[in-house]
Amino acid sequence: MALQLIEAYIPRKHLKQVDEKLRSFPLTSHWMSNESADRALVRMLAKTEDTEEVLNYLESVAHVTDGFEVILLPVQSYIQREVVEKDESDKQDEDKRMLERASRQELFMHIEGTSKTDMTYVLFVLLSAIVVTIGLAKNNPAVIIGGMVIAPLLGPVIGLAFGSILGDYSLVRRAIGTVACGIGLSLLISILFGLLQQAQMNTDEFELRTQVDLADMGVALASGAAGALSVMRRVPGSLVGVMVAVALLPPTVVAGMSLGTLRLADAGGASLLLLVNISSILLSAVIVFRLAGIRPVKYEEVQRARNSRKFALLFITVIVLLLLFAVLYSNHVQSPFWS
C-alpha cells in the first residue's frame, strides 16, 4: 500500500472548520499538534490515490486565506498494530491501485523541474548529440543507444503535453523553449560534424532515419504514452526516456549531418520523421493525461484548461494527419517533394 504524508499548517481561526472537512476524507491516520500560538500543524497519512483530493481542498482554501502552508512527503514505511484480514473489497482496492498516479500537485512540481533549460540540461544534450552523431557515422547501434540513454528529452516533451492539459501557458512556453534548445543544439553539433567530415553518410543507421513510414508513427505514439505513464506513476524515467530519445534525437542528428554535407533530400526526410515523431508523442501523451483525469482546481483555471485541452487535441491531431498524408504521399505516390 503506497502512502504519502501531508503536513498542513493551518491558522487557528480556521482550524475547526478545516479540520472537520479534512477528517471527512479517507485518511489512514491523522495527528494534530501546536506549531505556534497562531497556527496548528495537522499531519495526515493517506493512500497515494487519495492525496490529490485532500490537496485540492487545501489548495482551494489556501488561495483565499493567508497563513496556510502545505507539504507533501513520501512515506518509506508505516507500521501499525492493527491487522485486518483481506476480503473482496481489499482485492478491489488493489486492482484500483494498479491504475493509481501521483497527485496533480506532485506531478506539476516534478514536471516543472524537468522542463527548464539549465546548464546540466545543455551539457547532457551536447554530450548525447556528440555520441549519437559518432554512432551514426560509424554505424554502431550500441553507441547510438548509449547517447540516447543520457539524452534529457523526456521531461520537456512531457511537460509540453502536461501544460497543454492544465492550460498552464507558462509551463507550455518553458517546455517549448527547452525542447527547441535541445533540438537546436543537436542540429548545431551534427551540422558542424557534417561540415568537418565532408563524407557521404551511407550507413544503415543513417539511412533508416531519412525515410518515414507508419511504423515510425506507431513507435512515437507508444513512446509518448509510455512517457506520460512513467511520469504519472513516478517510475524512473531513464528507460522510457530512451524511447522518447529514439524518436527525437537520431532524426535531428541525421538532419543536421545531411545539411552539413548538403544532402537536402536526406535532410528533408529526417526533418519529416522528426515532425511526425514529435506530433505523435504529444498526441498520445495528451490523451493519456486526459484519460487520467489531470485537471486544475480553480474555476478560471478549469475553464482555461478545458479550452486548452480541446485546442491541444485538435491542433496536434490535425498536424499528425497532415504529416501522415505527407508520409503516404512521399512513399507511395512519387519521390519526396523536397528532393
C-alpha positions in Angstrom: 0.0 0.0 0.0 1.6 3.3 -1.2 1.2 6.1 1.3 2.1 9.8 1.5 2.2 12.2 4.4 0.5 15.6 4.1 1.6 18.3 6.6 -0.8 21.3 6.7 0.0 24.4 8.8 -3.4 25.9 9.5 -4.3 29.3 11.1 -6.1 28.7 14.4 -9.1 30.8 13.4 -9.8 28.4 10.6 -8.7 25.2 12.3 -12.0 23.8 13.4 -13.8 24.2 10.1 -10.8 23.0 8.0 -10.1 20.0 10.3 -13.7 18.8 10.3 -13.5 18.8 6.5 -10.2 17.0 6.4 -11.5 14.3 8.7 -14.2 13.5 6.1 -11.5 12.4 3.6 -10.4 8.7 3.5 -7.3 9.1 5.7 -5.2 6.3 7.1 -4.2 8.3 10.1 -4.5 11.8 11.4 -2.5 13.8 14.0 -2.6 17.4 15.3 0.0 19.4 17.2 0.6 23.0 18.3 3.0 24.6 16.0 2.7 28.2 17.4 0.2 30.5 19.0 -1.2 31.3 15.6 -1.1 28.0 13.8 -1.6 24.3 14.3 0.1 21.5 12.4 -2.1 18.8 11.1 -0.5 15.6 9.7 -2.4 13.2 7.6 -1.4 9.8 6.3 -3.3 8.8 3.1 -3.1 6.4 0.3 -1.4 7.8 -2.8 -4.6 7.7 -4.9 -6.4 9.7 -2.1 -3.9 12.5 -1.6 -4.9 14.6 -4.6 -8.4 15.1 -3.3 -7.1 16.3 0.1 -4.5 18.6 -1.7 -7.2 20.0 -3.9 -9.3 21.1 -0.9 -6.3 22.6 0.9 -5.2 24.4 -2.3 -8.7 25.9 -2.7 -8.6 27.1 0.9 -5.1 28.4 0.7 -5.9 30.6 -2.3 -8.4 32.7 -0.3 -6.8 32.6 3.2 -3.4 33.7 4.4 -1.3 31.6 6.7 -1.7 28.2 5.1 1.3 26.0 4.2 1.1 22.5 2.8 3.9 20.0 2.4 3.6 16.5 0.7 6.2 13.9 1.8 6.8 10.3 0.6 6.4 7.6 3.2 9.0 4.8 3.0 7.4 2.6 5.6 4.5 2.6 8.0 4.0 0.2 10.9 0.7 -0.2 12.8 -0.6 -2.7 15.2 -3.9 -3.4 13.7 -4.0 -6.3 11.3 -7.1 -6.7 9.0 -8.0 -9.8 7.1 -8.1 -9.3 3.3 -11.6 -9.6 1.8 -13.1 -8.9 -1.6 -13.1 -5.2 -1.1 -9.3 -5.3 -0.4 -8.8 -7.1 -3.8 -10.8 -4.3 -5.5 -8.7 -1.7 -3.8 -5.6 -3.5 -5.1 -7.0 -3.5 -8.6 -7.7 0.2 -8.3 -4.1 0.9 -7.2 -2.8 -0.7 -10.3 -4.1 2.5 -12.1 -3.0 4.9 -9.4 -1.0 8.0 -10.2 0.8 10.7 -8.3 -1.2 13.7 -7.3 -1.5 16.6 -9.7 0.5 18.8 -7.4 3.3 16.3 -7.1 3.3 15.8 -10.9 3.4 19.5 -11.5 6.5 20.0 -9.2 8.3 17.1 -10.9 7.4 18.1 -14.5 8.2 21.8 -14.0 11.6 20.9 -12.7 12.4 18.7 -15.7 11.1 21.2 -18.2 13.5 24.0 -17.6 16.7 24.9 -19.5 19.8 24.9 -17.3 23.5 24.1 -17.7 23.0 20.5 -16.8 20.4 20.1 -19.5 22.6 21.8 -22.1 25.6 19.7 -21.2 23.7 16.4 -21.4 22.2 17.4 -24.8 25.6 18.3 -26.2 27.1 15.1 -24.9 24.3 12.9 -26.2 24.3 14.7 -29.6 28.1 14.0 -29.9 27.7 10.4 -29.0 24.7 9.8 -31.4 26.5 11.6 -34.2 29.6 9.4 -33.9 27.4 6.3 -33.6 25.5 7.1 -36.8 28.7 7.9 -38.7 30.3 4.6 -37.5 27.0 2.6 -38.0 27.2 1.4 -34.4 23.8 0.8 -32.7 25.3 0.3 -29.3 26.9 3.8 -29.4 23.7 5.3 -30.6 21.7 3.8 -27.8 24.4 4.9 -25.3 23.9 8.5 -26.5 20.1 8.3 -26.2 20.4 7.0 -22.6 21.8 10.3 -21.5 19.5 12.5 -23.6 17.3 14.5 -21.3 14.4 15.0 -23.7 11.6 13.2 -21.9 11.0 15.9 -19.3 10.3 18.9 -21.6 8.3 16.9 -24.1 6.0 15.5 -21.4 6.0 19.0 -19.8 4.6 20.4 -23.0 1.7 17.9 -23.0 1.1 18.4 -19.3 1.0 22.2 -19.6 -1.5 21.8 -22.5 -3.8 19.7 -20.4 -3.7 22.2 -17.5 -3.9 25.3 -19.6 -0.7 26.4 -18.0 0.8 28.6 -20.7 3.8 29.5 -18.7 4.8 25.8 -18.5 4.0 25.4 -22.2 6.3 28.2 -23.1 9.1 26.9 -20.9 8.8 23.4 -22.3 8.7 24.6 -25.9 11.9 26.7 -25.2 13.6 23.7 -23.7 12.7 21.3 -26.5 13.7 23.9 -29.1 17.1 24.4 -27.2 17.7 20.6 -27.2 16.9 20.2 -30.9 18.8 23.3 -31.9 22.0 22.2 -30.0 21.8 18.8 -31.6 21.4 20.3 -35.0 24.4 22.5 -34.4 26.6 19.7 -33.3 25.6 17.5 -36.2 25.9 20.3 -38.8 29.4 21.0 -37.6 30.3 17.3 -37.8 29.0 17.1 -41.4 31.0 20.2 -42.4 34.2 18.8 -40.9 33.7 15.2 -42.0 32.6 16.0 -45.6 31.9 12.3 -46.1 28.9 10.5 -47.6 26.9 9.1 -44.7 25.7 5.8 -46.3 25.5 3.7 -43.2 22.4 1.6 -42.5 21.6 3.5 -39.3 21.9 6.8 -41.1 19.6 5.7 -44.0 17.0 4.4 -41.6 16.4 8.0 -40.4 15.9 9.5 -43.8 12.7 7.7 -44.5 9.3 7.7 -42.8 6.6 5.0 -42.6 3.6 4.2 -40.4 5.8 2.0 -38.1 7.7 5.1 -37.1 4.5 6.8 -36.1 3.5 3.8 -34.1 6.7 3.8 -32.2 6.4 7.6 -31.5 2.8 7.1 -30.2 3.9 4.3 -27.9 6.8 6.4 -26.7 4.6 9.3 -25.8 2.1 7.1 -23.9 4.9 5.3 -22.1 6.5 8.6 -21.1 3.2 10.0 -19.7 2.5 6.8 -17.8 6.0 6.7 -16.3 5.7 10.3 -15.1 2.3 9.7 -13.6 3.4 6.6 -11.8 6.7 8.2 -10.8 8.6 5.3 -12.4 12.3 6.1 -13.1 12.2 7.6 -16.5 15.7 6.6 -17.7 14.5 3.6 -19.7 11.3 5.3 -21.0 13.4 8.4 -21.8 15.4 6.2 -24.2 12.2 5.5 -26.2 11.5 9.2 -26.5 15.1 10.0 -27.4 15.0 7.3 -30.1 12.1 9.2 -31.7 13.7 12.6 -31.5 17.5 12.6 -31.3 18.6 10.4 -34.2 16.4 12.2 -36.8 17.6 15.5 -35.6 21.2 14.5 -35.9 20.7 12.9 -39.3 19.0 16.2 -40.5 22.0 18.2 -39.2 24.6 15.9 -40.8 22.7 16.0 -44.1 22.6 19.8 -44.0 26.3 19.9 -43.3 27.0 17.8 -46.3 24.3 19.5 -48.5 22.3 16.3 -48.8 19.0 18.2 -48.9 16.8 15.2 -49.8 18.1 13.3 -46.7 17.7 16.4 -44.6 14.1 16.7 -45.7 13.3 13.0 -44.9 14.9 13.2 -41.5 13.1 16.5 -40.7 9.7 15.0 -41.7 10.5 12.0 -39.4 11.3 14.4 -36.6 8.0 16.3 -37.0 6.0 13.1 -37.2 7.6 11.8 -34.1 7.1 15.0 -32.1 3.5 15.3 -33.0 2.7 11.7 -32.3 4.4 11.8 -28.9 2.5 14.9 -27.9 -0.8 13.4 -29.1 -0.5 10.2 -27.2 0.8 12.0 -24.0 -2.1 14.5 -24.1 -4.6 11.6 -24.5 -3.1 9.7 -21.6 -3.1 12.7 -19.3 -6.7 13.5 -20.2 -7.8 9.9 -19.5 -6.0 10.0 -16.2 -8.2 12.9 -15.1 -5.4 15.6 -14.9 -7.2 18.9 -14.3 -6.8 22.1 -12.2 -8.9 23.2 -9.3 -9.7 26.9 -9.5 -12.7 27.9 -11.7 -10.8 30.2 -14.1 -8.1 27.6 -14.4 -10.6 24.9 -15.1 -12.2 27.0 -17.9 -8.8 27.7 -19.4 -7.8 24.1 -19.2 -10.9 22.9 -21.0 -10.3 25.2 -23.9 -6.6 24.3 -23.9 -7.3 20.5 -23.9 -9.7 20.9 -26.9 -7.3 23.1 -28.8 -4.3 20.9 -28.0 -6.0 17.7 -29.1 -7.5 19.3 -32.2 -4.2 21.0 -33.2 -2.0 18.0 -32.7 -4.4 15.7 -34.4 -4.6 17.9 -37.4 -0.8 18.1 -37.6 -0.4 14.3 -37.2 -3.0 13.8 -40.0 -1.2 16.3 -42.3 2.1 14.6 -41.6 0.6 11.2 -42.2 -0.7 12.4 -45.6 2.8 13.7 -46.4 4.4 10.3 -45.4 1.9 8.4 -47.6 2.3 10.8 -50.4 6.1 10.7 -50.4 6.3 6.9 -50.0 3.6 5.7 -52.4 2.8 8.4 -54.9 6.1 9.9 -56.0 9.6 10.8 -54.9 9.8 13.0 -51.8 8.7 16.5 -52.5 11.8 18.1 -51.0 14.2 16.4 -53.4 
